[in-house]
């Protein structure tokens, strides 16, 4: 069985930053990318708030830079998906693609988060046939068509603005009388003539047999139901941490985020560290993910040195 000193799970800003620091600390990290190589930033267009890019940068280009830097430092980057872990044994056991099991002295979890869905039967059935959770990925297919975005956070606003550049009409469905998005994003949405905001609006069903043709919505204030013709339906209601494989292995909070000790990336299991969106339900920014990735590598390095010292004294 392959035995590695430091195993990093996930390839977003947190994972790659952990890889850069762990490589430079000579931990010889092996990083498994997961299916969504590069993480959520691969689905973003312009990133304007990551320091060091004064002119902004495209999300995928930024992640290529992160990956290239981790590779240059010597990280062994492998394509593969972690399907299970056993943290009750030491060295920890991590299984890739249900087939290969590795032993790891330290594990850094940076599995990120994924888009949430409404949970409607029609949403699942029409996923890929007009239903999407990524305007940047799929918006192009709806050029000059009418679409809807559900959600009231920064993601929903960003998606609506992106689509408003392609589509003559974007319906933004907000379930209450207020948005969670930042003031600047709300102002941009409100000023865009192609976006119509529907307050107090809940989606009952997405209509269409093989392709989305309309949505059935309920105004919860007037109790009126209406069918609005659309061709694309974009869900932008937040994210869920990708931590299902760690259930029962490490402490998770009720929303599934990994619990880390205050001011560190230590989990409740010795030798297991967590960083990025998998443990951060508050900031969820690329720069904070990268920051905690750095912390995880430093924590792992110090922890491993301490373990080696203890062993050498035994
Ligand atoms: P948020 O959690 O901020 O917002 C989720 C939105 O979806 C809320 O308006 C919520 O409504 C709504 N919602 C949740 N569930 C449902 C449902 N079942 N039906 C209808 N609406 C629903 O998630 P975001 O993904 O927007 O943002 C996450 C974080 O990322 C935030 O911190 C945000 O600031 C940040 N971000 C920053 C960006 C930037 O700076 N450019 C871009 C994108 C995100 P309610 O308020 O009623 O709960």
Boltz pocket constraint, residues with backbone or C-beta under 6 A from the ligand:
constraints:
  - pocket:
      binder: B
      contacts: [[A, 117], [A, 118], [A, 150], [A, 151], [A, 152], [A, 153], [A, 154], [A, 155], [A, 156], [A, 158], [A, 173], [A, 175], [A, 176], [A, 178], [A, 179], [A, 180], [A, 181], [A, 182], [A, 201], [A, 236], [A, 237], [A, 238], [A, 239], [A, 282], [A, 283], [A, 284]]
      max_distance: 6.0
